[in-house]
Amino acid sequence: MKLSINSRMLIAASIILSGFLGVTGVILEGSFRASTEESFKERLQVHLNALIASADLQDDGTMRLIYALPEPRFFAEGSGLYAKILGNDGEIVWSSPSMQDMIIPIRAGLKRGERRYQYLATSAGEPVLAYMLGLTWGEQENENTKEGYTFAVAESLARFNQQLHEFRKNLWGALGAVTAFLLLMLTLILRWGLAPLREAAEDLRDIEAGRHLQLHGRYPKELRGLTDNLNALISTNREHEARYQASLGDLAHSLKTPLAVLRGAVELPNQSVTLLRSTVEEQVERMDQIVQYQLQRAAPSGRTALTAPVDLQAITRKVVKALVKVYADKDIDCRVHIDPGLEFHCQEGDMMELLGNLLDNAFKWGRARVAISIRRAVFDDETEDGLLLQISDDGPGIADHHLETVLTRGGRVDSQTSGHGLGLAMVQNIVALYHGRLQIGRAALGGAQVTVWLPWH
């Protein structure tokens, strides 16, 4: 199953967002735990300092508190705060009333100044954090640890764990809510951002259903190039279809007359075989011209939105090389001027057909010289620049009253010259297909000059 763009982006965003917020949650939870634990330890240090300040060694060797401890929980049974003083031999010198019969496995025998934090459990199974400090006292102060004491305070972890649990619950609840909110916002943003794509899809469905001819929505600039090219492609395909239909219709209509002539010739009584053969040959030739013209008329593809540029210099060189061989007996001097690196977006076959017909006429009618000029320029009263082709020869030229004839299908000024009379008519068809202009006039060389202008876009 192929996922939509919206689903792919939501899944990717969910994974990234969940991972990011998950890592953030772990870091925040770790920071809170470390901070709370540090505060816990500092509180134990305060309690231990108060215990040390209150303790005093009596003459009989017993330890007693000469000041009451400021924290009343030391004197309340089961308060969760405990204190103990141990001799280095492990004997309990003093313990807080809050301990009663409770046992906390605090290790004795710490060296002077040695500090230690330790997670322990009471005899009742209550988890505590103990803070222990090794000290020596009065005249017994020396390096011998057996004459020293271990002062210890311990506090239940129940409050610490409760704080951690509450923070964890609030943290992950908040992060979950933030994740849900961000995903909701992302869904709305994606829906809004991808709306032009959905609109384009709906427009295409309307075109398929025949309700519209083109994409008509107002698309953002990121999609405008795509939609403009699609519109151009749709228009081109529609033009091609119309041209094919018109060519088929014209072909059927054009064949009616020669077929009627043939039918009449066959049905004519007492007609000689020679006359019948002549009539058949004449009408077959005419039908061949009609078919050739309609095939050529339907062949040009025209420019589409995705048409690649063609190298005009390479195409022109190829056509000229072929014609020089065909008309080698005339020894035509062909001068070619093309702007360096000039390219034009069109079908290569159309350009070959255009140049081939124009240059074939120039070589055919020229006496000794042919000139070719192809450049990018503005033509006549046009407001935009385009591709300007000018092909001249030193032949007899084309009289003004013959212009309409040579641009007509099968129209020929000289019936003695080989050909079907389709060349300039095909040129005119291609020029019209590219929305260009065709002009025939007198060349500086003395013959005809055919000018073709095709818009750049």
VOGU-3710 file (C-alpha; in Angstrom, 3 decimals, decimal comma):
1> mklsinsrml> 0,000/0,000/0,000  1,434/3,324/-1,058  1,152/6,027/1,572  0,087/9,544/0,695  2,468/12,481/1,062  0,401/13,674/4,022  0,670/10,278/5,760  4,397/9,973/5,071  5,116/13,397/6,507  2,922/12,763/9,549
11> iaasiilsgf> 4,580/9,403/10,251  8,065/10,889/9,834  7,169/13,904/11,987  5,621/11,651/14,660  8,754/9,516/14,857  11,088/12,512/14,991  8,893/14,437/17,435  8,373/11,431/19,704  12,083/10,689/19,686  13,011/14,299/20,395
21> lgvtgvileg> 10,470/14,772/23,184  11,327/11,324/24,565  15,004/12,225/24,837  14,017/15,609/26,288  11,839/13,862/28,882  14,618/11,466/29,873  17,081/14,349/30,232  14,637/16,460/32,269  13,743/13,525/34,488  17,419/12,755/35,047
31> sfrasteesf> 18,142/16,397/35,843  15,237/16,572/38,295  16,321/13,337/39,971  19,901/14,566/40,285  18,750/17,940/41,620  16,342/16,374/44,113  18,961/13,857/45,221  21,505/16,631/45,713  18,977/18,581/47,780  18,298/15,398/49,750
41> kerlqvhlna> 22,008/14,975/50,478  22,417/18,613/51,484  19,513/18,216/53,928  21,191/15,140/55,414  24,408/17,138/55,811  22,519/19,822/57,740  20,971/17,196/60,021  24,363/15,551/60,578  26,039/18,874/61,393  23,275/19,583/63,916
51> liasadlqdd> 23,825/16,130/65,435  27,577/16,690/65,742  27,033/20,123/67,273  24,641/18,691/69,878  26,749/15,653/70,833  29,196/15,648/73,753  31,395/12,941/75,221  30,899/12,516/78,975  33,589/11,700/81,518  32,258/8,199/81,855
61> gtmrliyalp> 32,810/7,670/78,136  29,162/7,871/77,194  27,868/10,133/74,413  24,880/12,349/75,042  23,231/15,355/73,404  23,700/18,560/75,320  21,361/20,460/72,948  18,045/19,349/71,595  18,084/18,621/67,881  16,174/21,280/65,907
71> eprffaegsg> 14,340/18,687/63,817  11,473/17,196/65,895  11,120/14,209/63,572  14,174/12,655/65,226  11,990/12,158/68,318  8,829/10,878/66,595  8,532/7,158/66,047  8,246/6,187/62,382  8,881/9,761/61,213  11,278/8,600/58,501
81> lyakilgndg> 14,248/10,582/59,859  16,785/8,687/61,915  20,151/9,319/63,600  22,758/7,058/65,138  26,224/7,362/66,656  28,440/4,292/66,524  31,756/3,557/68,030  34,346/2,171/65,700  33,952/-1,150/67,452  30,353/-1,259/66,128
91> eivwsspsmq> 28,690/-0,468/69,476  25,711/1,893/69,306  26,633/4,929/71,391  23,393/6,825/70,756  20,332/6,502/68,531  17,378/8,789/67,952  14,028/7,932/69,560  12,525/7,721/66,074  14,374/4,446/65,526  12,924/2,531/68,491
101> dmiipiragl> 13,663/-1,124/67,728  14,384/-0,446/64,059  17,681/-1,650/62,694  19,536/0,189/59,938  22,678/-1,644/58,766  25,022/1,342/59,010  28,677/0,426/58,709  30,899/1,639/61,536  34,636/2,196/61,560  34,947/5,136/59,187
111> krgerryqyl> 38,241/6,949/59,331  38,419/10,484/60,539  36,916/12,814/57,964  35,677/9,970/55,777  32,211/10,654/54,315  29,879/8,186/52,719  26,380/8,127/51,229  24,676/4,785/51,048  21,250/3,506/49,986  20,040/1,060/52,632
121> atsagepvla> 16,878/-0,618/53,837  15,619/-0,744/57,425  14,648/-3,929/59,191  11,057/-3,053/58,253  11,998/-2,925/54,562  11,836/0,858/54,307  14,368/2,269/51,805  16,542/5,063/53,198  19,520/7,152/52,168  22,172/7,312/54,893
131> ymlgltwgeq> 24,929/9,870/55,278  27,883/8,851/57,462  30,914/10,755/58,723  33,895/9,416/60,656  35,121/11,545/63,629  37,450/11,310/66,642  36,591/13,029/69,884  38,421/14,946/72,668  41,544/13,380/74,148  40,965/10,272/72,125
141> enentkegyt> 41,664/12,205/68,933  44,358/10,311/67,067  44,768/8,269/63,953  43,481/5,087/65,584  39,990/4,534/64,158  38,954/2,305/67,039  38,842/5,383/69,283  36,705/7,287/66,826  33,011/7,469/66,099  30,756/7,184/63,099
151> favaeslarf> 27,944/9,731/63,041  25,079/8,799/60,750  21,709/10,202/59,753  19,241/8,476/57,444  16,010/9,587/55,870  13,280/7,593/54,242  13,177/7,680/50,431  9,374/7,600/50,403  9,081/11,368/50,036  11,873/11,443/47,461
161> nqqlhefrkn> 10,249/8,685/45,432  6,862/10,383/45,710  8,311/13,647/44,381  10,015/11,782/41,567  6,804/9,935/40,707  4,753/13,140/40,670  7,324/14,906/38,526  7,532/11,965/36,122  3,745/11,811/35,821  3,440/15,556/35,213
171> lwgalgavta> 6,416/15,625/32,846  5,299/12,797/30,584  1,719/13,969/30,699  2,800/17,432/29,583  5,109/16,046/26,894  2,327/13,780/25,650  -0,059/16,735/25,470  2,564/18,822/23,665  3,174/15,974/21,210  -0,542/15,604/20,508
181> flllmltlil> -0,936/19,368/20,076  2,058/19,644/17,747  0,876/16,692/15,659  -2,578/18,255/15,416  -1,035/21,556/14,317  1,199/19,711/11,856  -1,825/17,880/10,436  -3,652/21,167/9,912  -0,553/22,795/8,401  -0,022/19,857/6,038
191> rwglaplrea> -3,671/19,911/5,045  -3,419/23,621/4,318  -0,015/23,324/2,611  -1,008/20,379/0,405  -4,375/21,884/-0,535  -3,042/23,130/-3,931  -2,052/19,546/-4,822  -5,533/18,306/-3,980  -6,983/21,170/-6,007  -4,780/20,226/-8,969
201> aedlrdieag> -5,920/16,593/-8,679  -9,562/17,716/-8,644  -8,938/19,923/-11,690  -7,401/16,962/-13,530  -10,447/14,839/-12,695  -12,659/17,636/-14,036  -10,604/17,661/-17,248  -10,947/13,877/-17,562  -14,702/14,207/-17,057  -14,882/16,966/-19,664
211> rhlqlhgryp> -16,064/19,645/-17,234  -12,991/21,826/-17,827  -10,449/22,221/-20,588  -7,470/23,248/-18,431  -6,247/23,543/-14,866  -7,898/26,756/-13,724  -6,974/27,025/-10,032  -4,805/29,744/-8,504  -1,714/27,788/-7,584  1,326/28,906/-5,537
221> kelrgltdnl> 4,516/29,741/-7,394  6,101/26,399/-6,422  3,411/24,587/-8,453  2,851/27,193/-11,136  5,608/25,843/-13,364  4,147/22,337/-13,135  0,552/23,423/-13,741  1,532/25,750/-16,597  3,437/22,925/-18,275  0,503/20,568/-17,753
231> nalistnreh> -1,839/23,118/-19,312  0,527/23,535/-22,255  0,770/19,761/-22,633  -3,014/19,391/-22,514  -3,448/22,169/-25,088  -0,830/20,616/-27,371  -2,445/17,186/-27,161  -5,821/18,723/-27,892  -4,369/20,562/-30,902  -2,778/17,328/-32,149
241> earyqaslgd> -6,056/15,467/-31,821  -7,929/18,231/-33,624  -5,285/18,272/-36,363  -5,475/14,512/-36,837  -9,254/14,627/-37,032  -9,136/17,533/-39,468  -6,552/15,728/-41,605  -8,702/12,603/-41,748  -11,759/14,666/-42,634  -9,866/16,612/-45,289
251> lahslktpla> -8,416/13,389/-46,675  -11,853/11,825/-47,009  -13,277/14,987/-48,551  -10,346/15,490/-50,944  -10,518/11,925/-52,237  -14,169/12,277/-53,221  -13,427/14,194/-56,444  -10,738/11,901/-57,935  -12,773/8,858/-56,922  -15,823/10,326/-58,647
261> vlrgavelpn> -13,725/10,977/-61,774  -12,468/7,390/-61,728  -15,978/6,042/-61,257  -17,226/8,173/-64,138  -14,366/7,070/-66,381  -15,088/3,416/-65,670  -18,806/3,820/-66,317  -18,296/5,852/-69,515  -19,239/3,608/-72,489  -17,086/3,145/-75,568
271> qsvtllrstv> -14,011/4,683/-73,867  -10,611/3,722/-75,245  -8,149/1,886/-73,035  -5,543/4,586/-73,620  -7,853/7,361/-72,426  -8,926/5,282/-69,424  -5,306/4,585/-68,492  -4,458/8,279/-68,801  -7,410/9,224/-66,597  -6,510/6,602/-63,989
281> eeqvermdqi> -2,853/7,666/-63,890  -3,807/11,317/-63,559  -6,257/10,693/-60,707  -3,927/8,253/-58,943  -1,191/10,897/-59,069  -3,616/13,417/-57,670  -4,708/11,059/-54,874  -1,055/10,358/-54,088  -0,463/14,103/-53,715  -3,494/14,382/-51,447
291> vqyqlqraap> -2,400/11,471/-49,256  1,193/12,745/-49,062  0,008/16,193/-48,090  -2,378/14,979/-45,395  0,270/12,654/-43,972  2,783/15,489/-43,872  0,173/17,782/-42,400  -0,577/15,370/-39,564  3,092/14,535/-38,915  4,409/17,754/-37,282
301> sgrtaltapv> 4,261/17,453/-33,512  4,594/21,068/-32,537  6,180/22,401/-29,395  5,130/21,013/-26,040  5,950/22,124/-22,525  8,542/19,363/-22,224  10,158/19,730/-25,650  13,957/19,684/-25,440  15,996/22,315/-27,317  17,595/21,352/-30,618
311> dlqaitrkvv> 20,966/22,471/-31,934  20,141/24,548/-35,009  23,700/24,590/-36,296  23,895/20,777/-36,288  20,524/20,355/-38,030  21,312/22,982/-40,657  24,708/21,424/-41,344  23,079/18,011/-41,811  20,437/19,338/-44,254  22,938/21,405/-46,260
321> kalvkvyadk> 25,356/18,479/-46,514  22,604/16,264/-47,941  21,409/18,890/-50,450  24,933/19,649/-51,655  25,208/15,986/-52,667  21,765/15,981/-54,324  22,500/19,138/-56,330  26,203/18,479/-56,849  25,870/19,213/-60,582  24,852/22,828/-59,827
331> didcrvhidp> 27,897/23,532/-57,604  25,856/25,821/-55,295  27,838/28,204/-53,082  25,938/27,989/-49,760  26,731/30,613/-47,110  25,476/29,850/-43,585  25,308/32,312/-40,692  23,909/31,020/-37,382  24,343/32,629/-33,964  26,874/30,523/-32,008
341> glefhcqegd> 25,286/28,022/-29,642  21,771/28,883/-30,808  19,152/26,378/-29,655  15,381/26,365/-30,040  12,700/24,392/-28,219  10,911/22,390/-30,910  10,552/18,908/-32,311  13,692/17,991/-34,243  11,573/16,419/-36,992  9,605/19,649/-37,446
351> mmellgnlld> 12,780/21,706/-37,794  14,262/19,179/-40,237  11,068/19,342/-42,314  11,025/23,140/-42,237  14,679/23,621/-43,195  14,586/20,714/-45,630  11,680/22,154/-47,649  13,002/25,728/-47,663  16,572/24,771/-48,549  15,426/22,239/-51,139
361> nafkwgrarv> 13,512/25,009/-52,918  16,505/27,350/-52,639  18,924/24,761/-54,074  16,398/23,749/-56,718  15,728/27,280/-58,003  19,017/28,979/-57,175  21,557/29,334/-59,944  24,808/29,451/-58,001  24,301/30,997/-54,557  22,213/30,286/-51,459
371> aisirravfd> 22,377/32,214/-48,177  21,086/31,008/-44,808  20,691/33,254/-41,751  19,343/31,973/-38,423  19,353/34,180/-35,348  17,316/35,286/-32,368  15,577/38,556/-33,140  12,356/40,567/-33,075  10,495/40,409/-36,378  8,537/43,248/-37,946
381> detedglllq> 5,851/44,489/-35,528  6,179/41,630/-33,031  6,720/42,661/-29,414  8,715/39,593/-28,382  11,840/38,073/-29,810  11,897/34,730/-31,531  13,774/32,538/-33,972  14,292/34,311/-37,298  15,195/32,155/-40,341  15,969/33,792/-43,679
391> isddgpgiad> 16,842/31,676/-46,721  17,753/33,438/-49,969  18,806/32,322/-53,451  19,834/33,924/-56,754  17,159/32,179/-58,801  14,233/33,698/-60,688  12,313/34,426/-57,502  8,562/34,184/-56,996  6,276/36,742/-58,539  3,682/38,329/-56,268
401> hhletvltrg> 0,791/36,850/-58,229  2,245/33,366/-57,691  2,550/33,634/-53,885  -0,915/32,266/-53,220  -0,281/29,395/-55,607  2,982/28,210/-54,034  1,461/28,296/-50,561  -1,441/26,106/-51,656  -1,336/22,329/-51,359  -0,061/20,947/-54,663
411> grvdsqtsgh> 0,398/24,433/-56,072  3,343/24,642/-58,525  4,559/27,483/-60,716  6,680/25,234/-62,954  5,109/21,852/-63,680  8,289/20,685/-65,415  10,238/20,586/-62,151  9,985/17,394/-60,099  7,986/17,438/-56,881  4,476/17,302/-55,506
421> glglamvqni> 4,067/21,017/-54,864  3,758/20,409/-51,107  6,988/22,053/-49,831  5,934/25,605/-48,974  2,456/24,437/-47,990  4,073/22,147/-45,406  6,304/24,996/-44,242  3,218/27,145/-43,785  1,552/24,347/-41,816  4,536/23,985/-39,445
431> valyhgrlqi> 4,820/27,753/-38,990  1,126/27,918/-38,085  1,599/25,042/-35,661  4,238/27,071/-33,800  2,146/30,272/-34,030  4,798/31,902/-36,196  4,846/33,958/-39,379  5,905/33,244/-42,967  6,922/35,912/-45,454  8,164/35,594/-49,054
441> graalggaqv> 9,924/38,452/-50,815  12,771/39,453/-53,084  16,307/38,644/-51,887  19,372/40,838/-52,247  20,868/37,980/-54,285  18,139/38,522/-56,873  15,997/35,477/-56,194  13,436/34,622/-53,541  13,884/35,222/-49,831  11,727/33,194/-47,466
451> tvwlpwh> 11,543/34,543/-43,915  10,183/32,428/-41,072  9,705/33,783/-37,565  8,806/31,491/-34,673  8,093/32,872/-31,175  10,648/31,860/-28,580  8,052/30,591/-26,099
//
